[in-house]
Amino acid sequence: SASNQPPILTVKQEPGVTTRKRGSDTEVGNAPKKLKAVETVVLDDDSV
């Protein structure tokens, strides 16, 4: 399952990056928060 986690994170980051480039300042502020939340969950999974 560890091998399946990295691809999922990459897939979730791609849309976030696209939104940051095309989105306005407000969207850019929301994108990092969502990405950080996803990263935190993945890190917790790895730690466990």
C-alpha distance matrix in Angstrom:
0.0 3.8 5.4 5.1 6.6 9.6 10.9 11.0 12.9 15.2 16.0 17.0 19.0 20.9 22.7 23.5 25.1 27.1 28.3 29.4 31.4 33.1 33.1 35.9 35.9 34.9 31.8 31.0 31.2 28.8 26.2 25.4 25.2 22.5 20.6 21.0 19.8 16.5 16.1 17.0 14.4 11.6 13.5 13.9 10.2 10.1 13.4 12.5
3.8 0.0 3.8 5.4 5.3 7.4 9.8 10.5 11.4 13.6 15.3 16.2 17.5 19.7 21.9 22.2 23.5 25.9 27.2 27.8 29.8 31.8 31.9 34.6 34.3 33.6 30.6 29.3 29.5 27.5 24.7 23.5 23.6 21.3 18.9 19.0 18.4 15.2 14.0 15.0 13.1 9.8 11.0 12.1 8.9 7.6 11.1 11.2
5.4 3.8 0.0 3.8 5.6 6.3 7.7 9.6 11.0 12.2 13.8 15.5 16.7 18.2 20.8 21.6 22.5 24.6 26.4 27.2 28.8 30.7 31.3 34.1 34.2 33.8 30.5 29.3 30.0 28.0 24.9 24.0 24.6 22.1 19.5 20.2 19.9 16.5 15.3 17.2 15.5 12.0 13.5 15.3 12.2 10.9 14.5 15.0
5.1 5.4 3.8 0.0 3.8 5.9 6.0 6.8 9.2 10.7 11.4 13.0 14.9 16.4 18.4 19.5 20.9 22.6 24.2 25.4 27.1 28.7 29.1 32.1 32.4 31.7 28.4 27.5 28.3 26.0 23.0 22.6 22.9 20.1 17.8 19.0 18.3 14.7 14.4 16.4 14.2 11.1 13.6 15.1 11.9 11.8 15.5 15.6
6.6 5.3 5.6 3.8 0.0 3.9 5.6 5.3 6.4 8.9 10.1 10.9 12.5 14.7 16.6 17.1 18.6 20.8 22.0 22.9 25.0 26.7 26.8 29.5 29.5 28.8 25.6 24.6 25.0 22.8 19.9 19.2 19.4 16.8 14.4 15.3 14.7 11.1 10.6 12.6 10.6 7.4 10.1 11.8 9.1 9.1 12.9 13.4
9.6 7.4 6.3 5.9 3.9 0.0 3.9 5.5 5.2 6.3 8.7 10.0 10.6 12.5 15.2 15.6 16.4 18.7 20.4 21.0 22.7 24.8 25.2 28.0 28.0 27.7 24.5 23.0 23.8 22.1 18.9 17.9 18.9 16.5 13.6 14.6 15.0 11.5 10.3 13.0 12.1 8.7 10.7 13.4 11.5 10.6 14.2 15.7
10.9 9.8 7.7 6.0 5.6 3.9 0.0 3.8 5.4 5.1 6.2 8.7 9.9 10.7 13.3 14.6 15.4 17.1 19.0 20.2 21.5 23.2 24.0 27.1 27.6 27.4 23.9 22.8 24.1 22.2 18.7 18.6 19.7 17.0 14.3 16.2 16.5 12.8 12.5 15.6 14.4 11.4 14.0 16.5 14.4 14.1 17.8 18.9
11.0 10.5 9.6 6.8 5.3 5.5 3.8 0.0 3.8 5.4 5.1 6.3 8.7 10.2 11.7 12.9 14.6 16.2 17.5 18.9 20.8 22.2 22.4 25.4 25.9 25.2 21.7 21.1 22.1 19.7 16.6 16.7 17.4 14.2 12.1 14.2 13.8 10.0 10.7 13.6 11.9 9.6 12.9 14.9 12.9 13.6 17.1 17.9
12.9 11.4 11.0 9.2 6.4 5.2 5.4 3.8 0.0 3.8 5.5 5.2 6.1 8.7 10.7 10.8 12.3 14.6 15.7 16.5 18.6 20.5 20.5 23.3 23.3 22.8 19.5 18.4 19.2 17.2 14.0 13.5 14.4 11.7 9.0 10.9 11.1 7.5 7.5 10.8 10.1 7.9 10.7 13.2 12.2 12.6 15.8 17.2
15.2 13.6 12.2 10.7 8.9 6.3 5.1 5.4 3.8 0.0 3.8 5.4 5.0 6.2 9.2 9.9 10.4 12.5 14.4 15.2 16.6 18.6 19.3 22.3 22.7 22.7 19.3 17.9 19.4 17.9 14.2 14.1 15.8 13.4 10.4 12.8 13.9 10.6 10.3 14.0 13.8 11.4 13.8 16.7 15.8 15.6 18.9 20.6
16.0 15.3 13.8 11.4 10.1 8.7 6.2 5.1 5.5 3.8 0.0 3.8 5.5 5.4 7.2 9.1 10.4 11.4 13.2 14.9 16.2 17.5 18.2 21.5 22.4 22.1 18.5 17.8 19.6 17.5 14.0 14.8 16.3 13.3 11.1 14.2 14.6 11.3 12.2 15.7 14.9 13.1 16.1 18.5 17.3 17.8 21.2 22.4
17.0 16.2 15.5 13.0 10.9 10.0 8.7 6.3 5.2 5.4 3.8 0.0 3.8 5.6 6.0 6.7 9.1 10.6 11.3 12.9 15.1 16.2 16.2 19.2 19.8 19.1 15.5 15.0 16.4 14.0 10.7 11.6 12.7 9.6 7.8 11.1 11.2 8.2 9.8 13.1 12.5 11.6 14.6 16.8 16.1 17.2 20.1 21.3
19.0 17.5 16.7 14.9 12.5 10.6 9.9 8.7 6.1 5.0 5.5 3.8 0.0 3.8 5.7 5.1 6.2 8.7 9.9 10.5 12.5 14.4 14.6 17.4 17.8 17.7 14.3 12.9 14.5 13.0 9.3 9.6 11.6 9.4 6.6 9.9 11.4 9.0 9.5 13.1 13.6 12.5 14.7 17.4 17.4 17.8 20.5 22.4
20.9 19.7 18.2 16.4 14.7 12.5 10.7 10.2 8.7 6.2 5.4 5.6 3.8 0.0 3.8 5.4 5.3 6.4 8.7 10.0 10.9 12.5 13.6 16.9 17.9 18.2 14.7 13.6 16.0 14.7 10.9 12.0 14.5 12.3 10.1 13.5 15.0 12.6 13.3 16.9 17.2 15.9 18.3 21.1 20.7 21.0 24.0 25.7
22.7 21.9 20.8 18.4 16.6 15.2 13.3 11.7 10.7 9.2 7.2 6.0 5.7 3.8 0.0 3.8 5.5 5.1 6.1 8.6 10.0 10.6 11.1 14.6 16.1 15.9 12.1 11.9 14.4 12.6 9.3 11.5 13.6 11.1 10.1 13.8 14.7 12.8 14.4 17.7 17.8 17.2 19.9 22.2 22.0 22.9 25.7 27.2
23.5 22.2 21.6 19.5 17.1 15.6 14.6 12.9 10.8 9.9 9.1 6.7 5.1 5.4 3.8 0.0 3.8 5.4 5.1 6.2 8.8 10.0 9.7 12.6 13.3 13.1 9.5 8.7 10.9 9.4 5.7 7.8 10.1 8.3 7.2 10.8 12.2 11.1 12.4 15.5 16.2 16.2 18.3 20.7 21.1 22.0 24.4 26.1
25.1 23.5 22.5 20.9 18.6 16.4 15.4 14.6 12.3 10.4 10.4 9.1 6.2 5.3 5.5 3.8 0.0 3.8 5.4 5.0 6.3 8.7 9.5 12.3 13.1 13.9 10.7 8.9 11.8 11.4 7.8 9.0 12.2 11.3 9.4 12.6 14.8 13.7 14.2 17.5 18.7 18.1 19.9 22.7 23.2 23.5 25.9 28.0
27.1 25.9 24.6 22.6 20.8 18.7 17.1 16.2 14.6 12.5 11.4 10.6 8.7 6.4 5.1 5.4 3.8 0.0 3.8 5.4 5.3 6.2 7.9 11.4 13.2 14.1 10.7 10.0 13.4 12.8 9.7 11.9 14.8 13.5 12.4 15.9 17.6 16.4 17.4 20.7 21.5 21.0 23.1 25.7 25.9 26.5 29.1 31.0
28.3 27.2 26.4 24.2 22.0 20.4 19.0 17.5 15.7 14.4 13.2 11.3 9.9 8.7 6.1 5.1 5.4 3.8 0.0 3.8 5.5 5.3 5.0 8.5 10.4 10.7 7.1 7.2 10.5 9.7 7.2 10.3 12.7 11.6 11.5 14.9 16.3 15.7 17.3 20.1 21.0 21.1 23.2 25.5 26.1 27.0 29.3 31.1
29.4 27.8 27.2 25.4 22.9 21.0 20.2 18.9 16.5 15.2 14.9 12.9 10.5 10.0 8.6 6.2 5.0 5.4 3.8 0.0 3.8 5.7 5.2 7.4 8.1 9.4 6.6 4.7 8.4 8.9 6.6 8.5 11.6 11.6 11.1 13.9 16.0 16.0 16.9 19.6 21.1 21.3 22.8 25.3 26.3 26.9 28.9 31.1
31.4 29.8 28.8 27.1 25.0 22.7 21.5 20.8 18.6 16.6 16.2 15.1 12.5 10.9 10.0 8.8 6.3 5.3 5.5 3.8 0.0 3.8 5.8 8.1 9.7 11.8 9.5 7.9 11.6 12.6 10.4 12.1 15.3 15.3 14.5 17.3 19.6 19.2 19.9 22.8 24.3 24.2 25.7 28.4 29.2 29.6 31.7 34.0
33.1 31.8 30.7 28.7 26.7 24.8 23.2 22.2 20.5 18.6 17.5 16.2 14.4 12.5 10.6 10.0 8.7 6.2 5.3 5.7 3.8 0.0 3.8 6.8 9.7 11.3 9.0 8.9 12.6 13.1 11.5 14.1 16.8 16.4 16.3 19.3 21.1 20.8 22.0 24.9 26.0 26.1 28.0 30.4 31.1 31.8 34.1 36.0
33.1 31.9 31.3 29.1 26.8 25.2 24.0 22.4 20.5 19.3 18.2 16.2 14.6 13.6 11.1 9.7 9.5 7.9 5.0 5.2 5.8 3.8 0.0 3.8 6.8 7.6 5.4 6.3 9.6 10.0 9.3 12.2 14.4 14.3 14.9 17.7 19.2 19.5 21.0 23.4 24.6 25.3 27.1 29.2 30.1 31.2 33.2 35.0
35.9 34.6 34.1 32.1 29.5 28.0 27.1 25.4 23.3 22.3 21.5 19.2 17.4 16.9 14.6 12.6 12.3 11.4 8.5 7.4 8.1 6.8 3.8 0.0 3.8 5.4 5.4 6.2 8.7 10.1 10.6 13.0 14.9 15.6 16.6 18.8 20.4 21.3 22.7 24.7 26.3 27.3 28.7 30.7 32.1 33.1 34.8 36.7
35.9 34.3 34.2 32.4 29.5 28.0 27.6 25.9 23.3 22.7 22.4 19.8 17.8 17.9 16.1 13.3 13.1 13.2 10.4 8.1 9.7 9.7 6.8 3.8 0.0 3.8 5.5 5.0 6.2 8.8 9.9 11.4 13.1 14.8 15.8 17.3 19.1 20.6 21.6 23.3 25.3 26.4 27.4 29.4 31.1 32.1 33.4 35.5
34.9 33.6 33.8 31.7 28.8 27.7 27.4 25.2 22.8 22.7 22.1 19.1 17.7 18.2 15.9 13.1 13.9 14.1 10.7 9.4 11.8 11.3 7.6 5.4 3.8 0.0 3.8 5.4 5.2 6.6 8.9 10.9 11.5 13.0 14.8 16.3 17.4 19.1 20.7 22.0 23.7 25.3 26.5 28.0 29.8 31.2 32.3 34.2
31.8 30.6 30.5 28.4 25.6 24.5 23.9 21.7 19.5 19.3 18.5 15.5 14.3 14.7 12.1 9.5 10.7 10.7 7.1 6.6 9.5 9.0 5.4 5.4 5.5 3.8 0.0 3.8 5.3 5.0 6.1 9.0 10.1 10.6 12.3 14.4 15.5 16.6 18.4 20.1 21.4 22.7 24.3 26.0 27.4 28.8 30.3 32.0
31.0 29.3 29.3 27.5 24.6 23.0 22.8 21.1 18.4 17.9 17.8 15.0 12.9 13.6 11.9 8.7 8.9 10.0 7.2 4.7 7.9 8.9 6.3 6.2 5.0 5.4 3.8 0.0 3.8 5.4 5.2 6.9 9.1 10.3 10.9 12.8 14.7 15.8 16.8 18.8 20.6 21.6 22.7 24.8 26.4 27.3 28.8 30.9
31.2 29.5 30.0 28.3 25.0 23.8 24.1 22.1 19.2 19.4 19.6 16.4 14.5 16.0 14.4 10.9 11.8 13.4 10.5 8.4 11.6 12.6 9.6 8.7 6.2 5.2 5.3 3.8 0.0 3.8 5.7 6.1 7.0 9.4 10.7 11.5 13.2 15.2 16.2 17.4 19.5 21.0 21.8 23.5 25.5 26.6 27.6 29.7
28.8 27.5 28.0 26.0 22.8 22.1 22.2 19.7 17.2 17.9 17.5 14.0 13.0 14.7 12.6 9.4 11.4 12.8 9.7 8.9 12.6 13.1 10.0 10.1 8.8 6.6 5.0 5.4 3.8 0.0 3.8 5.7 5.3 6.5 8.8 10.1 10.9 12.7 14.5 15.6 17.1 18.9 20.2 21.5 23.3 24.8 26.0 27.7
26.2 24.7 24.9 23.0 19.9 18.9 18.7 16.6 14.0 14.2 14.0 10.7 9.3 10.9 9.3 5.7 7.8 9.7 7.2 6.6 10.4 11.5 9.3 10.6 9.9 8.9 6.1 5.2 5.7 3.8 0.0 3.8 5.5 5.3 6.2 8.6 10.0 10.8 12.3 14.3 15.7 16.8 18.3 20.2 21.5 22.7 24.4 26.2
25.4 23.5 24.0 22.6 19.2 17.9 18.6 16.7 13.5 14.1 14.8 11.6 9.6 12.0 11.5 7.8 9.0 11.9 10.3 8.5 12.1 14.1 12.2 13.0 11.4 10.9 9.0 6.9 6.1 5.7 3.8 0.0 3.8 5.5 5.0 5.9 8.5 9.8 10.3 12.0 14.2 15.2 16.0 18.1 19.9 20.7 22.0 24.2
25.2 23.6 24.6 22.9 19.4 18.9 19.7 17.4 14.4 15.8 16.3 12.7 11.6 14.5 13.6 10.1 12.2 14.8 12.7 11.6 15.3 16.8 14.4 14.9 13.1 11.5 10.1 9.1 7.0 5.3 5.5 3.8 0.0 3.8 5.5 5.2 6.2 8.7 9.9 10.6 12.6 14.4 15.3 16.6 18.6 20.0 20.9 22.8
22.5 21.3 22.1 20.1 16.8 16.5 17.0 14.2 11.7 13.4 13.3 9.6 9.4 12.3 11.1 8.3 11.3 13.5 11.6 11.6 15.3 16.4 14.3 15.6 14.8 13.0 10.6 10.3 9.4 6.5 5.3 5.5 3.8 0.0 3.8 5.5 5.1 6.3 8.7 9.9 10.8 12.6 14.3 15.5 16.9 18.7 20.1 21.5
20.6 18.9 19.5 17.8 14.4 13.6 14.3 12.1 9.0 10.4 11.1 7.8 6.6 10.1 10.1 7.2 9.4 12.4 11.5 11.1 14.5 16.3 14.9 16.6 15.8 14.8 12.3 10.9 10.7 8.8 6.2 5.0 5.5 3.8 0.0 3.8 5.4 5.1 6.2 8.6 10.0 10.7 12.2 14.3 15.5 16.5 18.3 20.2
21.0 19.0 20.2 19.0 15.3 14.6 16.2 14.2 10.9 12.8 14.2 11.1 9.9 13.5 13.8 10.8 12.6 15.9 14.9 13.9 17.3 19.3 17.7 18.8 17.3 16.3 14.4 12.8 11.5 10.1 8.6 5.9 5.2 5.5 3.8 0.0 3.8 5.4 5.0 6.1 8.7 9.8 10.3 12.2 14.2 15.2 16.2 18.3
19.8 18.4 19.9 18.3 14.7 15.0 16.5 13.8 11.1 13.9 14.6 11.2 11.4 15.0 14.7 12.2 14.8 17.6 16.3 16.0 19.6 21.1 19.2 20.4 19.1 17.4 15.5 14.7 13.2 10.9 10.0 8.5 6.2 5.1 5.4 3.8 0.0 3.8 5.5 5.1 6.4 8.8 9.9 10.7 12.6 14.4 15.4 16.8
16.5 15.2 16.5 14.7 11.1 11.5 12.8 10.0 7.5 10.6 11.3 8.2 9.0 12.6 12.8 11.1 13.7 16.4 15.7 16.0 19.2 20.8 19.5 21.3 20.6 19.1 16.6 15.8 15.2 12.7 10.8 9.8 8.7 6.3 5.1 5.4 3.8 0.0 3.8 5.4 5.2 6.3 8.7 10.0 10.8 12.6 14.4 15.7
16.1 14.0 15.3 14.4 10.6 10.3 12.5 10.7 7.5 10.3 12.2 9.8 9.5 13.3 14.4 12.4 14.2 17.4 17.3 16.9 19.9 22.0 21.0 22.7 21.6 20.7 18.4 16.8 16.2 14.5 12.3 10.3 9.9 8.7 6.2 5.0 5.5 3.8 0.0 3.8 5.4 5.1 6.1 8.6 9.8 10.5 12.2 14.3
17.0 15.0 17.2 16.4 12.6 13.0 15.6 13.6 10.8 14.0 15.7 13.1 13.1 16.9 17.7 15.5 17.5 20.7 20.1 19.6 22.8 24.9 23.4 24.7 23.3 22.0 20.1 18.8 17.4 15.6 14.3 12.0 10.6 9.9 8.6 6.1 5.1 5.4 3.8 0.0 3.8 5.5 5.1 6.1 8.6 9.8 10.4 12.3
14.4 13.1 15.5 14.2 10.6 12.1 14.4 11.9 10.1 13.8 14.9 12.5 13.6 17.2 17.8 16.2 18.7 21.5 21.0 21.1 24.3 26.0 24.6 26.3 25.3 23.7 21.4 20.6 19.5 17.1 15.7 14.2 12.6 10.8 10.0 8.7 6.4 5.2 5.4 3.8 0.0 3.8 5.5 5.1 6.3 8.8 9.9 10.7
11.6 9.8 12.0 11.1 7.4 8.7 11.4 9.6 7.9 11.4 13.1 11.6 12.5 15.9 17.2 16.2 18.1 21.0 21.1 21.3 24.2 26.1 25.3 27.3 26.4 25.3 22.7 21.6 21.0 18.9 16.8 15.2 14.4 12.6 10.7 9.8 8.8 6.3 5.1 5.5 3.8 0.0 3.8 5.4 5.0 6.3 8.7 10.0
13.5 11.0 13.5 13.6 10.1 10.7 14.0 12.9 10.7 13.8 16.1 14.6 14.7 18.3 19.9 18.3 19.9 23.1 23.2 22.8 25.7 28.0 27.1 28.7 27.4 26.5 24.3 22.7 21.8 20.2 18.3 16.0 15.3 14.3 12.2 10.3 9.9 8.7 6.1 5.1 5.5 3.8 0.0 3.8 5.4 5.0 6.1 8.6
13.9 12.1 15.3 15.1 11.8 13.4 16.5 14.9 13.2 16.7 18.5 16.8 17.4 21.1 22.2 20.7 22.7 25.7 25.5 25.3 28.4 30.4 29.2 30.7 29.4 28.0 26.0 24.8 23.5 21.5 20.2 18.1 16.6 15.5 14.3 12.2 10.7 10.0 8.6 6.1 5.1 5.4 3.8 0.0 3.8 5.4 5.1 6.2
10.2 8.9 12.2 11.9 9.1 11.5 14.4 12.9 12.2 15.8 17.3 16.1 17.4 20.7 22.0 21.1 23.2 25.9 26.1 26.3 29.2 31.1 30.1 32.1 31.1 29.8 27.4 26.4 25.5 23.3 21.5 19.9 18.6 16.9 15.5 14.2 12.6 10.8 9.8 8.6 6.3 5.0 5.4 3.8 0.0 3.8 5.5 5.3
10.1 7.6 10.9 11.8 9.1 10.6 14.1 13.6 12.6 15.6 17.8 17.2 17.8 21.0 22.9 22.0 23.5 26.5 27.0 26.9 29.6 31.8 31.2 33.1 32.1 31.2 28.8 27.3 26.6 24.8 22.7 20.7 20.0 18.7 16.5 15.2 14.4 12.6 10.5 9.8 8.8 6.3 5.0 5.4 3.8 0.0 3.8 5.4
13.4 11.1 14.5 15.5 12.9 14.2 17.8 17.1 15.8 18.9 21.2 20.1 20.5 24.0 25.7 24.4 25.9 29.1 29.3 28.9 31.7 34.1 33.2 34.8 33.4 32.3 30.3 28.8 27.6 26.0 24.4 22.0 20.9 20.1 18.3 16.2 15.4 14.4 12.2 10.4 9.9 8.7 6.1 5.1 5.5 3.8 0.0 3.8
12.5 11.2 15.0 15.6 13.4 15.7 18.9 17.9 17.2 20.6 22.4 21.3 22.4 25.7 27.2 26.1 28.0 31.0 31.1 31.1 34.0 36.0 35.0 36.7 35.5 34.2 32.0 30.9 29.7 27.7 26.2 24.2 22.8 21.5 20.2 18.3 16.8 15.7 14.3 12.3 10.7 10.0 8.6 6.2 5.3 5.4 3.8 0.0
